[in-house]
Amino acid sequence: MLRRLHQKTANQGARGAGLGPLETRLLELLWAEKCALTVRRIQLAFPDRAYTTIMTTLDRLYRKGLLLRHRHGRAFAYEPQYGRDELLSELVSGHLVDLLGASARSAVVLSTLVRTVRQTDVALLDELDALVQAERARLKEADK
């Protein structure tokens, strides 16, 4: 399912792969509510936004494959297709694939990642190392 999202966003180019500020805020609201909401209900949380702006943005998220939509009377109700962590993982993965493909030297991208992780939280380096070791073990098992 999420691979389909990556293929869609990859076909749209770098601009299509990201989320705008309103799209992000709408997803955050839907994740927090944990139930399908209509445009009218969502618009109550965004009094500074027009109903049509909310409706258009939700439709855009639906067409991107990020929301599920079903009839609720005469209106549509929307809910997230994926959890926050799933979506974040997929978006980051898509960007990393793009970066690795754009650089003739993948080591530059990887060293930048490691340096950024170190600057953010040194303990994350140990987690990154454990993830790399676990992935190597999985690859060895798959080769057997």
C-alpha positions as CSV (number, residue, x, y, z in Angstrom):
1,M,0.0,0.0,0.0
2,L,2.6,2.5,1.0
3,R,4.8,1.5,-2.0
4,R,1.9,2.8,-4.1
5,L,2.2,6.1,-2.3
6,H,5.9,6.3,-3.0
7,Q,5.3,5.5,-6.7
8,K,2.6,8.2,-6.9
9,T,4.7,10.8,-5.2
10,A,7.8,9.8,-7.2
11,N,5.9,10.3,-10.4
12,Q,4.8,13.8,-9.2
13,G,8.3,14.9,-8.6
14,A,9.8,16.5,-5.6
15,R,6.9,19.0,-5.2
16,G,4.3,16.3,-5.1
17,A,6.1,14.2,-2.6
18,G,5.9,16.7,0.2
19,L,2.9,17.9,2.3
20,G,1.9,21.5,2.6
21,P,1.3,23.1,6.0
22,L,-2.5,22.9,5.8
23,E,-2.3,19.3,4.6
24,T,0.0,18.4,7.6
25,R,-2.4,20.2,10.0
26,L,-5.4,18.3,8.7
27,L,-3.6,15.0,9.0
28,E,-2.6,15.8,12.5
29,L,-6.2,16.6,13.4
30,L,-7.5,13.4,11.8
31,W,-4.8,11.3,13.6
32,A,-5.7,13.0,16.9
33,E,-9.5,12.4,16.5
34,K,-9.1,8.7,15.6
35,C,-12.4,8.7,13.6
36,A,-13.7,9.8,10.3
37,L,-14.7,13.5,10.2
38,T,-16.7,15.5,7.7
39,V,-15.5,18.7,6.2
40,R,-18.0,20.7,8.3
41,R,-16.7,19.1,11.5
42,I,-13.0,19.7,10.5
43,Q,-13.8,23.3,9.5
44,L,-14.8,24.0,13.1
45,A,-11.2,23.4,14.1
46,F,-10.0,25.8,11.4
47,P,-12.3,28.9,11.8
48,D,-9.7,31.0,9.8
49,R,-10.1,28.7,6.7
50,A,-13.0,28.6,4.3
51,Y,-15.1,25.5,4.0
52,T,-14.1,25.2,0.3
53,T,-10.4,25.4,1.2
54,I,-10.7,22.6,3.7
55,M,-12.7,20.5,1.2
56,T,-10.2,21.0,-1.6
57,T,-7.3,20.2,0.6
58,L,-8.9,17.0,1.9
59,D,-9.8,16.0,-1.6
60,R,-6.1,16.6,-2.6
61,L,-5.0,14.3,0.3
62,Y,-7.5,11.7,-0.8
63,R,-6.2,11.8,-4.4
64,K,-2.7,11.4,-3.1
65,G,-3.8,8.2,-1.4
66,L,-3.3,9.5,2.1
67,L,-7.0,9.6,3.2
68,L,-9.9,7.2,3.0
69,R,-13.2,8.8,2.1
70,H,-16.7,7.5,2.5
71,R,-20.2,8.8,2.3
72,H,-21.7,10.3,5.5
73,G,-25.2,11.3,4.5
74,R,-24.8,13.9,1.7
75,A,-21.2,14.7,2.7
76,F,-17.9,12.8,2.8
77,A,-16.1,11.7,5.9
78,Y,-12.4,11.5,5.9
79,E,-9.9,9.4,7.9
80,P,-6.1,8.7,7.5
81,Q,-5.2,5.8,5.3
82,Y,-1.9,5.4,7.2
83,G,-0.6,6.0,10.7
84,R,1.7,8.9,11.4
85,D,4.8,6.7,11.7
86,E,4.0,4.8,8.5
87,L,3.5,7.9,6.5
88,L,6.6,9.6,7.9
89,S,8.7,6.5,7.1
90,E,7.4,6.4,3.6
91,L,8.0,10.0,2.9
92,V,11.5,9.9,4.3
93,S,12.2,6.7,2.4
94,G,11.1,8.4,-0.9
95,H,13.3,11.4,-0.3
96,L,16.3,9.2,0.6
97,V,15.8,7.2,-2.6
98,D,15.7,10.5,-4.6
99,L,18.8,11.8,-2.8
100,L,20.8,8.5,-3.3
101,G,19.8,8.5,-7.0
102,A,20.7,12.1,-7.6
103,S,24.2,11.8,-6.2
104,A,27.0,10.0,-8.0
105,R,28.6,9.4,-4.7
106,S,26.0,7.9,-2.3
107,A,28.7,8.1,0.5
108,V,28.2,11.8,0.6
109,V,24.5,11.4,1.4
110,L,25.1,8.7,3.9
111,S,27.9,10.6,5.7
112,T,25.6,13.6,5.9
113,L,22.9,11.4,7.5
114,V,25.3,10.1,10.0
115,R,26.7,13.5,10.8
116,T,23.2,14.9,11.3
117,V,22.2,12.0,13.5
118,R,25.3,12.6,15.6
119,Q,24.5,16.4,15.9
120,T,20.9,15.6,16.9
121,D,21.5,12.9,19.4
122,V,24.7,10.8,19.9
123,A,22.7,7.9,21.3
124,L,20.9,7.6,18.0
125,L,24.2,6.6,16.4
126,D,24.0,3.4,18.5
127,E,20.5,2.8,17.3
128,L,21.5,3.4,13.7
129,D,24.4,0.9,14.1
130,A,22.0,-1.7,15.6
131,L,19.6,-1.2,12.7
132,V,22.5,-1.6,10.1
133,Q,23.7,-4.8,11.9
134,A,20.1,-6.2,12.0
135,E,19.7,-5.5,8.3
136,R,23.0,-7.2,7.4
137,A,21.9,-10.2,9.4
138,R,18.6,-10.3,7.5
139,L,20.4,-10.1,4.2
140,K,22.7,-13.0,5.2
141,E,19.7,-15.1,6.1
142,A,18.0,-14.3,2.8
143,D,21.2,-15.3,0.9
144,K,21.2,-18.8,2.5
